[in-house]
Structures are given as structure tokens and as C-alpha cells.
Amino acid sequence: MGSLFAELARQASTNARREVETYAREIPEFRFLDTDPRARGETMEYSVWLRRRTIELSPGNSELTADDLRYIASIGEVRAAAGMSSDSRQRVLRVHTALMLRDIHEATESQRGGDVEELMQVMTWFAPQGDRGIVAYRQGFVTVLRRRLPYVEQVALLARSLLTGDPMATDLAPALGLEVPEFCAVTVIRVPDRPAGDRDLDNEIEALVKTHRVPVVWCPEGGTRGGELIAVTPCADEELRQSPAPVTDLVRDFAEALGRPCAAGTATAPRSDLADALDRARRISAAAPLLPASARPRVHTMPDVFVELAVADVPFVDAWLHTVARRLDSGPDLLVTLDAYYRHDMNRGATATALNIHPRTLDYRLRRVRELTRIDPGSTSGVRTLSSAVTRRLSGAWDRETAT
């Protein structure tokens, strides 16, 4: 055995102890190692074993055996059974990889003038075999989660994994019979605070998951009964990216089950950029109007609310639009009328039908809008101004600002 491998072997126990101490210091879920000697000993044993297998296999570039991978998977199972979170699992893998590389660097530094070939041997081995070990560990972790968690919670975990870029999604999705596409639509359905008497949404969400077969997670808003339903829907081609019909169906079904106004925003992205898509979808949802299920809530995209998103960041313009919207409060039903008018491309017949009123009643309301605001709702400036004011008002944005 060359000098580098001899040095790694000499330092194996010391380096393993440093790794265990780092876990206990930096990962809250591992602080029990300071008070549980048995668990600390088992963690130490596994850490030493990994280092010794690296020293044994890397000189000949030999692969981890099936028994090695089963042992690594069993460690993943043990930690999942102990209740380790997915976030801590990721941190453990990062710490372990970083410290193994540090071990190699320190051993190399202590052997100045040593054989470069030995360093290349261990590094050539480390990358592919380290990846195989991580996959085995992750699969063991997922095996236990599937036994411990109800199906809907597993689906929620898959959704969170996709949105955070957690590689565990690759193992979890096939186990659940769900697709992990390369391009997705992230949809956020915003649900305002609901009355205390309203039932929980667990059954509705479970039915939604089983019907649509897509990763879905409910994120409650702290201190309220409202929150966000987030769905990750596959987009197979450019057409679906522009107008994702599966998203529309999912939003419709959830709105009907909810029975209360909600607002939906969606953004598309490659799987590697879903965190950014979530941020955009959340902003779009916050700007979109709250619509009841009876109005067949639509899925809003960036082009639908880009003006409202821009206005929200310009306080004096937003305040002016708020003033315009308040003038419409005297009614009758002017906000709802304008919303329907613009959603139906200012078609009088379609708007009247949607509102279940006579076209002459619609004409009266539009005249009333002109009288109150001195803005013609059918003019170019009227469309720009009144549609933005209506959308901001119906989104509840100003109500939220008042509440805060």
C-alpha cells in the first residue's frame, strides 16, 4: 500500500471521530449523539468502515460490492426509522462528502512529494462509488418512509423534494407510480383564511391526488385556516407549457371541493429550476383575483397579471388604483361586472350571459362605472386602468395590506 493510502488508514479513526463530532455540532437532529453512547458508537463504526472500504477498494478501482451497498442502505433505513428529516439527510450527505474530501486533502498535504498516481487513484474511485453509496443510502431512507407515511404524505414529500431539488425525488416517484418529468408546471392555489367551522381539507386533497396523480402538498398559513395548495404537473411539450390543461382541471376540481373563493397562479420551468417557478407561481397567485368555484376559477400565468405584479411594487400607483377601486364600491356589483367584462374580452353578450343579467343591465352598470371614475371601461386607458384596479381589489391585496 502506498504512502497516501497508509496515511489515510492511520488517520481513519481520528477522521471518523471528527465526522461524528461535526454531525453532533452542526445538525440539530444529531445532538443526541452527545448523550447516547450506543448511538455514537454505531455512528462511529459506520464512519470508520466507510473510510476503510475506500482505502481497500480505491487502489484497484474496485466497485462497492452488493453487500457494501446493502449495508449503506441499512444505515439509511435506520436513520429514517429514527425520524430524521429529509433536510437533515441532505446535510449529512453533504457533511460526509466534504469531510471525506478533506481527509484526502490533508493526507496528501502530509505526504509532500508523494506519488500523484495514488491521489488520482483515490479521486477516480471516490466520485462514482461515492455516488453509488449515496443512491443506496437514499433508497434505504425512502424504503422506511414508504412504510411509515400515509400515501398522501409520501406524495407531499415528493412535491417538496421536487421543489427543493432533493435527489430523493428520483427514488420516491417511481415507488409511488408517479412521473418525474424534465419540464413541469408549478401551480399555487391560494386559499384565504377559512371560518373555524369549515372542515379540514385532508379528504379533498387525498381525492385530488388519487384523481390527478401528480405531486401535491398543502402548506398552511401560520395562525390561520388558509394556506396554499402546491402542485407539480408534468408538461410534455411546448403546447402544454403555454396552456396546461391538466392544471386547469386540477384547479377546477379543488375549487369545487373547497367551495370557497381561491386564486391560482402557475409558472413553468425545467425540473432543475422548480424553486424559481414556485416563487413566480406564488407571486402570480397573490396578484390573481379570488374567484368562487361557481365562476370556474382560471389558472393565471405571468401575462395575465404582469401589470398587477409591477404595480404592487410602485406604492403611489398602487394607492391611486386603490382609490379608483373604492369609487366602484357603491355598486351595484360593479367590480364583479368589470371582472366578467374583461374576462370575456368586452363581449357584451358573453358578459351578460356569464352574469345572468340582461345586456341593458350590463350597459347601465358600465355607464355607472364611467360616472363614478370618469374612465370609459371600453377605452384603451380604461382597460389598462380598470382591469388592474379590479384584479388588485379582487385579489384581496389591499385587505392583506390593511391587516398587516
Protein Blocks (a to p, Z undefined) as FASTA:
>chain_A
ZZklmmmmmmmmmmmmmmmmmmmmmmmklmmmmmmmklmmmmmmmmmmmmmmmmmmmmno
pacdfklmmmmmmmmmmmmmnopafklmmmmmmmmmmmmmmmmmmmmmmmghiafklmmm
mmmmmmmmmmmmmmmmmmmmmmmmmmmpcfklmmmmmmmmmmnopaklmmmmmmnopacd
fbdcddddddddddfklccfklmmmmmmmmnopacdddddehiabdcdddddddfbfklm
mmgfklmmmmmmmmmmnopacddddddddfklmmmmmmmmmmmmmmpccddfklopaddd
fklmmmmmmmmmmmklmmmmmmmmmmmmnogoklmmmmmmmmnoopaklmmmmnopafkl
mmmmmmmmmmmnopafkbmklmmmmmmmmmmmmnommmmmmmZZ
